[in-house]
Amino acid sequence: MKKQILIVGFIVISAITFGQKKEIKKAQKAIKSGNFTEAISLLNQAEGLIENAKNDLKAQYYIARGEAILATAGNDLSKLKMAGDAFARAIEISPKGNYASKANTGIQNLKRELENNARDNINAKKYGLASEEYYTAYSYSKQDTLYLFNAAISSGLDKNYDNAIKYYKALGELGYTGKIITFTAVEIETGEVKSFGSEMERNLFIKSGDYNKPETVISKSAQSIILRNLTIAYIEKGDNENALYLMKELREENPEDISLIRTEAEMVYKMGDVDRYKELMQEVLSLDSTNPEIYFNLGVVSKNIGDNEKALKYYENALELKPDYAEVLINIADLLLSEDEQIIEEMNALGTSRADNKKYDELQAKRKELFTNSIPYLESASKLRPDKIELVKTLMNIYSQLGQDDKYKVLKSRLIEMEAKQ
């Protein structure tokens, strides 16, 4: 009697296994035909008992499941993760052989999809989602540390500094350099430089006689970028201790790196150390005296600390190097007009005596001079930034104050058109 029970049990298990195989084969056929929804439905029917199947059948099931879900996932990150989990499970069950190869192909396709989606989201400025997609790609292929690097950068752009720090630290622990080796040679017939997938491939083409001038190009290390971005993340989090420590390390390794000096300058400025900021910016100027942006930044800081005379000087230096620098033109006008509020206060405080009336007229003339002097800068800036409504409104107000009605009416019509487009 016991033997009969065992035989019956064996028949039941065999029938179940046969049914699972049948559903999986149908699903595989549906996948080849592009009927992915049908394939998922068939695989769902086999899901309940698949864990009791043999490893080969399990691996087939998870590979088919991963392929079907991946094909329908699009930019749905949760579905892409489901596909990745299925391929990873197949590799876990069958780490070697044909099934492992198929599952790894699935992982490669998944990474490609995640990378494409991440690039689209970077372009759309959806940095948080891009970071998660890059990190997901890395999680399924830990040897591809470039994905982790991109996840860190995307987190920084998203202002998620906790994740950025975590990812940059992980890269440091992994010894990530970001160096890329490229094997190149020149095609003799066209003179074009061609890249090859490996040194062996390049050498074969050299031997053919069609190529010459082989070169091996190694890109610069990304370690300084990692340290710089990690420093910035600490600055943004207000962790000055770690930021200063890393900055000291970076500066010692790269004492004349202009971008690094500017990063330190920005850091100390945010910390409120204006004197150190100016010292560092002068150091930058000694290394690069033809960069208008440096003069612009020095002008902004000088204005912020109340040194308008020095600010104007820096702005004029920037304008000499770049006459079409719209931001400088706007800031010079703003600097000139900033005196207007004080003049108005003086005018309002005057009485009605002859001396006061004389003073009033002098101040009124000074106001007109400020307005007149600011016009060329504002007009030039408005031509460079034709869509900036604030410039149009400021110019309208000045034209009105100076009685330049014709110019006022022209800008009034322009303002109506601009506001209608918003």
C-alpha positions as CSV (number, residue, x, y, z in Angstrom):
1,M,0.0,0.0,0.0
2,K,2.8,2.4,0.8
3,K,4.5,1.7,-2.5
4,Q,1.3,2.5,-4.3
5,I,1.1,5.8,-2.5
6,L,4.7,6.6,-3.4
7,I,4.0,5.8,-7.1
8,V,0.9,7.9,-7.1
9,G,2.9,10.8,-5.6
10,F,5.6,10.4,-8.2
11,I,2.9,10.6,-10.9
12,V,1.5,13.8,-9.4
13,I,4.9,15.5,-9.2
14,S,5.7,14.4,-12.8
15,A,2.4,15.8,-14.0
16,I,3.1,19.1,-12.2
17,T,6.7,19.3,-13.6
18,F,5.4,18.5,-17.1
19,G,2.8,21.3,-16.7
20,Q,5.4,23.8,-15.7
21,K,7.7,22.9,-18.6
22,K,4.7,23.3,-20.9
23,E,3.8,26.7,-19.6
24,I,7.5,27.9,-19.7
25,K,7.9,26.6,-23.3
26,K,4.7,28.4,-24.3
27,A,6.0,31.6,-22.6
28,Q,9.3,31.3,-24.4
29,K,7.5,30.9,-27.7
30,A,5.3,33.9,-26.9
31,I,8.5,36.0,-26.1
32,K,10.0,35.1,-29.5
33,S,6.8,36.2,-31.2
34,G,6.7,39.5,-29.2
35,N,3.6,38.5,-27.2
36,F,5.1,39.6,-23.9
37,T,1.8,40.1,-22.0
38,E,0.8,36.5,-22.9
39,A,4.2,35.3,-21.8
40,I,3.9,37.0,-18.4
41,S,0.4,35.5,-17.9
42,L,1.7,32.0,-18.7
43,L,4.7,32.4,-16.4
44,N,2.3,33.6,-13.6
45,Q,0.4,30.3,-13.9
46,A,3.7,28.4,-13.3
47,E,4.9,30.6,-10.5
48,G,3.3,28.9,-7.5
49,L,5.1,25.6,-7.9
50,I,8.3,26.7,-9.6
51,E,10.5,26.6,-6.5
52,N,9.9,22.8,-6.3
53,A,11.2,22.3,-9.8
54,K,14.7,21.3,-10.8
55,N,17.3,24.0,-11.1
56,D,17.5,23.9,-14.9
57,L,13.7,24.5,-15.2
58,K,13.9,27.2,-12.5
59,A,16.6,29.0,-14.4
60,Q,14.6,28.9,-17.6
61,Y,11.6,30.2,-15.8
62,Y,13.4,33.2,-14.3
63,I,15.2,34.0,-17.6
64,A,11.9,34.0,-19.5
65,R,10.3,36.1,-16.7
66,G,13.1,38.6,-16.8
67,E,12.9,38.9,-20.6
68,A,9.2,39.3,-20.7
69,I,9.1,42.0,-18.0
70,L,12.1,43.8,-19.4
71,A,10.4,44.0,-22.8
72,T,7.3,45.7,-21.3
73,A,9.0,47.8,-18.6
74,G,9.8,50.9,-20.7
75,N,10.9,53.6,-18.2
76,D,9.0,52.0,-15.2
77,L,11.9,51.5,-12.7
78,S,9.9,49.1,-10.5
79,K,9.4,46.8,-13.5
80,L,13.0,47.1,-14.5
81,K,14.0,46.0,-11.0
82,M,11.7,43.1,-11.2
83,A,13.4,42.0,-14.5
84,G,16.8,42.4,-12.9
85,D,15.8,40.4,-9.9
86,A,14.6,37.6,-12.2
87,F,17.9,37.5,-14.1
88,A,19.9,37.6,-10.9
89,R,17.9,34.7,-9.5
90,A,18.6,32.7,-12.6
91,I,22.3,33.3,-12.2
92,E,22.1,32.4,-8.6
93,I,20.4,29.1,-9.5
94,S,22.7,28.3,-12.4
95,P,25.9,30.3,-12.1
96,K,27.6,28.5,-15.0
97,G,26.7,27.2,-18.4
98,N,24.2,28.2,-21.0
99,Y,21.5,29.5,-18.6
100,A,24.0,31.7,-16.9
101,S,25.0,33.1,-20.2
102,K,21.4,33.9,-21.2
103,A,20.8,35.5,-17.8
104,N,23.9,37.6,-18.1
105,T,22.7,38.7,-21.6
106,G,19.5,39.8,-19.9
107,I,21.4,41.8,-17.3
108,Q,23.4,43.5,-20.1
109,N,20.1,44.4,-21.9
110,L,18.7,45.7,-18.6
111,K,21.7,47.9,-17.9
112,R,21.4,49.4,-21.4
113,E,17.8,50.2,-20.8
114,L,18.5,51.7,-17.4
115,E,21.4,53.8,-18.8
116,N,19.2,55.1,-21.7
117,N,16.5,56.1,-19.2
118,A,19.0,57.7,-16.9
119,R,20.4,59.8,-19.8
120,D,16.9,60.9,-20.8
121,N,16.1,61.9,-17.2
122,I,19.4,63.8,-16.9
123,N,18.4,65.8,-20.0
124,A,15.0,66.4,-18.4
125,K,16.7,67.5,-15.2
126,K,15.1,64.6,-13.3
127,Y,18.4,64.0,-11.5
128,G,17.0,62.0,-8.6
129,L,15.4,59.4,-10.8
130,A,18.5,59.3,-13.0
131,S,20.6,58.6,-9.9
132,E,18.4,55.7,-8.8
133,E,18.5,54.2,-12.3
134,Y,22.3,54.4,-12.4
135,Y,22.6,52.9,-9.0
136,T,20.2,50.1,-10.0
137,A,22.4,49.3,-13.0
138,Y,25.4,49.2,-10.7
139,S,23.6,46.9,-8.2
140,Y,23.2,44.2,-10.9
141,S,26.7,44.6,-12.2
142,K,29.1,45.6,-9.4
143,Q,32.1,45.6,-11.7
144,D,30.6,48.5,-13.7
145,T,31.7,51.2,-11.2
146,L,31.1,53.9,-13.7
147,Y,27.3,53.5,-13.0
148,L,28.1,54.2,-9.3
149,F,30.1,57.3,-10.3
150,N,27.2,58.5,-12.4
151,A,24.8,57.8,-9.6
152,A,26.9,60.0,-7.3
153,I,27.1,62.9,-9.7
154,S,23.3,62.7,-10.3
155,S,22.6,62.7,-6.6
156,G,24.7,65.8,-6.3
157,L,22.8,67.5,-9.1
158,D,19.6,66.5,-7.3
159,K,21.0,68.1,-4.1
160,N,20.6,64.7,-2.3
161,Y,24.0,65.1,-0.6
162,D,23.5,62.1,1.7
163,N,23.4,59.8,-1.2
164,A,26.2,61.6,-3.0
165,I,28.5,61.3,0.0
166,K,27.6,57.6,0.4
167,Y,28.3,56.8,-3.3
168,Y,31.5,58.8,-3.5
169,K,32.8,57.2,-0.3
170,A,31.9,53.7,-1.8
171,L,33.9,54.7,-4.9
172,G,36.9,55.7,-2.7
173,E,36.8,52.4,-0.9
174,L,36.7,50.5,-4.2
175,G,39.7,52.4,-5.4
176,Y,37.8,53.8,-8.4
177,T,40.0,55.8,-10.8
178,G,37.7,56.3,-13.8
179,K,40.6,55.7,-16.1
180,I,39.7,54.5,-19.5
181,I,42.2,52.8,-21.9
182,T,41.6,53.4,-25.6
183,F,43.6,51.7,-28.3
184,T,43.8,53.7,-31.5
185,A,45.5,53.6,-34.9
186,V,45.4,55.8,-38.1
187,E,43.7,54.5,-41.2
188,I,46.2,55.1,-43.9
189,E,43.7,55.6,-46.7
190,T,41.6,58.3,-45.0
191,G,44.0,59.6,-42.3
192,E,41.3,59.1,-39.7
193,V,42.0,58.0,-36.1
194,K,40.1,54.8,-35.3
195,S,39.4,53.2,-31.9
196,F,39.5,49.5,-31.2
197,G,38.0,47.3,-28.6
198,S,41.3,45.8,-27.5
199,E,45.0,46.0,-28.1
200,M,44.9,42.6,-29.9
201,E,42.2,43.8,-32.3
202,R,44.2,47.0,-33.0
203,N,47.4,45.0,-33.6
204,L,45.6,42.8,-36.1
205,F,44.6,45.8,-38.2
206,I,48.1,47.1,-38.0
207,K,49.4,43.8,-39.4
208,S,46.9,44.1,-42.3
209,G,48.9,47.1,-43.6
210,D,45.8,49.4,-43.6
211,Y,46.6,51.1,-40.4
212,N,49.7,52.7,-38.7
213,K,50.7,55.0,-35.8
214,P,49.2,52.9,-33.0
215,E,48.6,54.7,-29.7
216,T,47.3,53.7,-26.3
217,V,45.5,56.6,-24.6
218,I,44.8,56.5,-20.9
219,S,42.2,59.1,-19.6
220,K,42.9,61.1,-16.5
221,S,41.9,59.8,-13.2
222,A,38.6,60.8,-11.8
223,Q,39.8,60.7,-8.2
224,S,40.3,64.4,-8.0
225,I,36.7,64.9,-9.3
226,I,35.4,62.5,-6.6
227,L,37.3,64.4,-3.8
228,R,36.1,67.7,-5.2
229,N,32.5,66.7,-5.4
230,L,32.6,65.0,-2.1
231,T,34.0,68.3,-0.6
232,I,31.1,70.2,-2.2
233,A,28.6,67.8,-0.8
234,Y,30.0,68.3,2.7
235,I,29.9,72.1,2.2
236,E,26.3,71.9,1.2
237,K,25.4,69.8,4.2
238,G,27.2,72.3,6.4
239,D,29.8,69.8,7.4
240,N,32.7,72.3,7.4
241,E,35.1,70.0,9.3
242,N,35.1,67.3,6.7
243,A,35.0,69.8,3.8
244,L,38.1,71.6,5.1
245,Y,40.0,68.3,5.7
246,L,39.3,67.1,2.1
247,M,40.1,70.5,0.6
248,K,43.5,70.6,2.4
249,E,44.3,67.2,0.9
250,L,43.2,68.3,-2.6
251,R,45.1,71.5,-2.5
252,E,48.3,69.8,-1.4
253,E,48.1,67.4,-4.3
254,N,47.1,70.1,-6.9
255,P,48.5,73.5,-5.6
256,E,47.9,75.3,-8.9
257,D,44.6,73.8,-10.0
258,I,42.6,76.9,-10.7
259,S,39.2,75.1,-10.5
260,L,40.2,73.7,-7.1
261,I,41.3,77.1,-5.8
262,R,37.9,78.5,-6.9
263,T,36.1,75.7,-5.2
264,E,37.9,76.4,-2.0
265,A,37.1,80.1,-2.5
266,E,33.4,79.3,-2.8
267,M,33.6,77.1,0.2
268,V,35.2,79.7,2.5
269,Y,32.8,82.4,1.2
270,K,29.8,80.2,2.2
271,M,31.5,79.8,5.6
272,G,31.6,83.6,5.9
273,D,35.4,84.0,5.6
274,V,35.4,86.9,3.1
275,D,39.0,87.8,3.6
276,R,40.2,84.3,2.8
277,Y,37.8,84.3,-0.2
278,K,39.4,87.5,-1.6
279,E,42.9,86.1,-0.9
280,L,42.1,82.9,-2.9
281,M,40.5,84.8,-5.8
282,Q,43.6,87.0,-6.0
283,E,45.6,83.7,-6.2
284,V,43.3,82.7,-9.1
285,L,43.9,86.0,-10.8
286,S,47.6,85.5,-10.6
287,L,47.2,82.2,-12.5
288,D,44.5,83.3,-14.9
289,S,44.2,87.1,-15.3
290,T,42.2,86.9,-18.5
291,N,39.1,85.2,-17.2
292,P,36.2,87.7,-17.0
293,E,34.2,85.4,-14.7
294,I,36.7,85.8,-12.0
295,Y,36.4,89.6,-12.0
296,F,32.7,89.2,-12.1
297,N,32.7,87.1,-8.9
298,L,35.0,89.4,-7.2
299,G,32.7,92.3,-8.1
300,V,29.7,90.5,-6.6
301,V,31.5,89.8,-3.3
302,S,32.8,93.4,-3.1
303,K,29.2,94.7,-3.6
304,N,27.9,92.3,-1.0
305,I,30.4,93.6,1.6
306,G,29.6,97.2,0.7
307,D,32.7,98.1,-1.2
308,N,30.9,99.5,-4.3
309,E,34.0,101.3,-5.6
310,K,36.0,98.1,-5.8
311,A,33.0,96.2,-7.2
312,L,32.7,98.7,-10.1
313,K,36.4,98.3,-10.8
314,Y,36.1,94.5,-11.0
315,Y,33.0,94.7,-13.2
316,E,34.8,97.1,-15.6
317,N,37.7,94.7,-15.7
318,A,35.3,91.9,-16.7
319,L,33.7,94.1,-19.3
320,E,37.0,94.9,-20.9
321,L,37.6,91.2,-21.4
322,K,34.1,90.4,-22.4
323,P,32.0,93.4,-23.7
324,D,28.9,91.3,-24.2
325,Y,28.8,90.0,-20.6
326,A,25.1,90.6,-19.9
327,E,25.3,89.8,-16.1
328,V,28.1,92.4,-15.7
329,L,26.2,95.0,-17.6
330,I,23.2,94.4,-15.4
331,N,25.2,94.5,-12.2
332,I,26.9,97.8,-13.1
333,A,23.5,99.4,-13.7
334,D,22.3,98.0,-10.4
335,L,25.4,99.3,-8.7
336,L,24.8,102.8,-10.1
337,L,21.1,102.8,-9.3
338,S,21.7,101.5,-5.8
339,E,22.5,105.1,-4.7
340,D,19.0,106.2,-5.7
341,E,17.3,105.0,-2.5
342,Q,19.7,107.0,-0.4
343,I,19.2,110.2,-2.5
344,I,15.4,109.8,-2.2
345,E,15.7,109.6,1.6
346,E,17.8,112.8,1.6
347,M,15.2,114.6,-0.6
348,N,12.3,113.5,1.7
349,A,14.1,114.8,4.8
350,L,14.6,118.3,3.4
351,G,12.5,121.3,4.5
352,T,11.2,124.2,2.5
353,S,13.9,126.7,3.0
354,R,15.9,128.3,0.1
355,A,18.9,126.2,1.1
356,D,16.8,123.0,1.2
357,N,15.2,123.8,-2.2
358,K,18.7,124.3,-3.6
359,K,19.8,121.0,-2.1
360,Y,16.7,119.3,-3.5
361,D,17.5,120.5,-7.0
362,E,21.1,119.2,-6.7
363,L,19.9,115.8,-5.5
364,Q,17.3,115.7,-8.3
365,A,20.1,116.4,-10.8
366,K,22.2,113.7,-9.3
367,R,19.3,111.2,-9.7
368,K,19.0,112.1,-13.4
369,E,22.7,111.6,-13.8
370,L,22.4,108.1,-12.2
371,F,19.6,107.2,-14.5
372,T,21.4,108.6,-17.6
373,N,24.6,106.7,-16.7
374,S,22.8,103.4,-16.2
375,I,20.8,103.5,-19.5
376,P,23.7,102.3,-21.8
377,Y,24.3,99.3,-19.6
378,L,20.7,98.4,-19.3
379,E,20.0,98.9,-23.1
380,S,23.0,96.7,-24.0
381,A,21.9,94.0,-21.5
382,S,18.4,94.1,-22.8
383,K,19.6,93.4,-26.3
384,L,21.6,90.5,-25.1
385,R,18.7,89.2,-22.9
386,P,15.6,90.2,-25.0
387,D,13.3,87.9,-22.9
388,K,14.2,89.4,-19.5
389,I,11.1,91.3,-18.5
390,E,12.7,92.9,-15.4
391,L,15.1,94.7,-17.7
392,V,12.3,96.1,-19.8
393,K,10.4,97.3,-16.7
394,T,13.5,99.0,-15.2
395,L,14.2,100.8,-18.5
396,M,10.6,101.9,-18.8
397,N,10.8,103.4,-15.3
398,I,14.0,105.2,-16.1
399,Y,12.6,106.6,-19.4
400,S,9.6,107.8,-17.5
401,Q,11.7,109.5,-14.8
402,L,13.7,111.3,-17.5
403,G,10.7,112.2,-19.6
404,Q,11.8,110.1,-22.6
405,D,8.2,109.3,-23.6
406,D,8.9,107.9,-27.1
407,K,11.3,105.3,-25.7
408,Y,8.8,104.5,-22.9
409,K,6.0,103.8,-25.4
410,V,8.1,101.5,-27.5
411,L,9.0,99.4,-24.4
412,K,5.4,99.5,-23.2
413,S,4.3,97.8,-26.4
414,R,7.1,95.3,-26.1
415,L,6.2,94.5,-22.5
416,I,2.6,93.8,-23.4
417,E,3.8,91.4,-26.1
418,M,6.2,89.7,-23.7
419,E,3.6,89.3,-21.0
420,A,1.0,87.9,-23.5
421,K,3.5,85.1,-24.4
422,Q,3.9,84.0,-20.7
